[in-house]
Amino acid sequence: MHPDTAGIGYDGELYRKLLHLLALGYPVGYVVAPEPWGLNVLISLSLLALFLDWLRASSPAAHAFFERFFGFMMRKKERDVLGARTVFNGATWVTVSFTLLVLLFPVDVALISFATFMIGDAAAALAGRRLGRTRWLGRGATLEGSLAFLIFGGAVGWLLISGVLPWPPLDIPFPVVLAATLVATLLEAAPLPLNDNLSAPLGAALTITGIMALWPS
């Protein structure tokens, strides 16, 4: 559990992660939408999310609305923004993250990097809260939560490349997926200034790209 979860109860954390998991609809929508509609929608949603976070910090009415309906699942630093500098919330980071992934990387790389992170991050947060005992990496993350990230993220990666799901498997070898999931696990737990919803999936995508450049054909 990270220190900035102190103001959120377990139920709030659960709802927060469930909301984040709904963002798995982004890759599904992007794949099924005809080009260039998928990308245009993602860019529009990213700009809207950034605008709403700015509005929360600028407008008492907007701040009160978000506080009433979403405050129970927001970090303290995401809530205390009225009249202060804009702070982007987790949902905004997630939306921007997937948009950048599809702009910067091939579709297979973007999809698997995003999906493994989203599932792994949810597992890490919930397992860390319930089972976390061993602190590591200096950010307040627990080893137990990070192991949950690696296991569940790796499992989702395997599902996406295995062919057992009712759509074509992604063409990335499992050792590469596992390496990318490990990198995402470390970035999610590490005390970095960049939000982990952005740094971890981008780190995973860069890992896949780098290894695949050297992978024997």
N, C-alpha and C positions, 0 to 999 in steps of 0.2 A: 504494500500500500504506500502510495506517495504521500508526502506530508500535506499536499494541498487538498487531500480528500477529507481532512479533519472536519470540515463543516458539512459534510454530506453523510447521511445515514446509509446503511446498507441498502435499504429499499430505493433510496435516491440514486445510489450507484448502479443498482440493477436497472432502473428505468433509464438512466443515462446510457448504459451500454446497449440496452434494447433499442433505444433511439438511434444509436450509432450503427447497430446492425441493420437497421432499415436502410442505411446508406449502401448496403449491398445491392439495393435496387439500382444504384448508379451504373455499375458495370452491366447488369442485365439490360437496362434501358439503352445503354450505349451500344450494346451488341445488336439489339433487335431494331433500333431506330435506323432509318435510311440516312446515308450521308447527305449533307453535312449536319443534319438535324441533331444528332446525338451530341456532337461537339458544341454546337451552338447553344443547346439547352444547358449543357454543363457550364459553359462560360457565363451564361445568363444567371444561372443559379449561384455561381461563385460571386458574381458582382452583387447580386441581391443580398446574399449572406453578409458580405463585407459592409454593404450599406446599412443593413439592419443593426449590425454591431456598432457602427458609428452613430446610428440613431438612438440606440440604447444609452449611449454616453452623452447624448446631446439633448434629448427630449425627456422631461419628467414623465409624460404620459406613456411614451414607448417603454421607458424603463419600468414603470409600474406594471404595465401589461406583461412584460416578460418575467418580471419578478413574481407576479401572481401565479402564472401558469407554468413557469419553467424554473423558478428560483430554487425549488427543492432539489433539483438535480444539477445545479450549477456550482462550480468551484467558487470559493470566496472571492478570488481575484477576478473572476468573471462577473460577479454580482456588483462589486463596489466600484462602479465605473461612472456613475452619474456626475457630470461636471468635471470629470477627469479625462485622462487619455483613453482612447479606444482600446479595448481589450477584446480580442477575437475569442469566441467560445469554441468548444470542441467540435460542434457540428459544422461551424464555418471552416475550421482547419481541415476537417474530413472532406468537405466539398471541394475546397481549393486543392487539396492533395490529389484527389482522383483526377481533377481537371488537368493538373500539371503532369500527372503520369501519362495520360493519353496524348498530351501535347508533345512530350519529350521522348517517349519510348514506344516500341511496337505494342500492338494490342495485347498479345499474349503476356508480355512482360508486365504491362500495366495491370491486367486483370489479376494475375497471380500474386503480384506484390501487394495489391490493395486487399484482396480477399484474405490472404494469410495474415496480414496485419490486423484487419478488423476482427477476425475471429480470435487471433492470439491475444490482442489487446483486451478484449472482453474477458477471456479466460484468465489473463494475468490479474486484472483488477478484482474479479470476483473471488478467485482462488486466494489471491494475496490477502484479501480482507478476512476470509474465513480460516485459512490455513497458514498464512504467512508468519514465520517466526524468525527467519534468518535474514537480517538486513545485509545488503551488499551494494556496491557501486556508488555509495555516498549520496543517493538521491532519496532514500527512503523506500526504494523498491525492495521486495523480498525475493530470495532465491526460489522459494516455492511458487510465487507468482510468475517468475520468469520461466521456470520449468513448465508451468501450465501453458504459457505463451508458446514455447518451443514445441510442445507436444500437440496442442490443438492447431496451431498455425501450420505445423508440418503435416498434420493429418488432412487439413483442408487442401494444402498444396498437392498432396498425393491424390486426393479425390479428383482434383481438376486435371491431372495429367494421366489418370489411370484408365479412363474410358468407361468407368462404371456409371457415370452420370449420363443423363439422356441428352447429351450434346457432345460435339467433337472434343476430344481431349486436347489440352494445350501441349504444344511441342517443346517441352523443356524437361531435361533429364531430372530425375528425383534428387540425385546428389547436389545438383545446382539449386533446386528448390530448397533443400534442407540447409545449404550454406546461406542462402538469402534469408531464410527464416531465422537462422542463428544471428545474423547481422541485425535484423529487425528487432530481435529479442534484446540484444545488447543496447541498441539505440533507444528502445522504449524505456529501458531501466536507467540509462546513463544520465548524469546531471548535465545535460546540454542546454544552451540558451534557446535553441530552436525547438518549437513544439514537437512532441513525439509523433503526433498525427501526421506531420509532414516529414520529419527526418527519418522515421523508421521505414515507411513504404518507399520513399525515394532511395534510401540506403539499400533496401532489398532489390529495387529495380537496377540500381547501379551495379550491385553484386552480380545479378544475373547477366547483365550486359557484359561485364568484364570477363566473367568465367566463360560465357558462351563464345566470346571472341577467341578464346584459347582452346575451346573444346574441340576434340578431333571430330571431323565430319564423317 
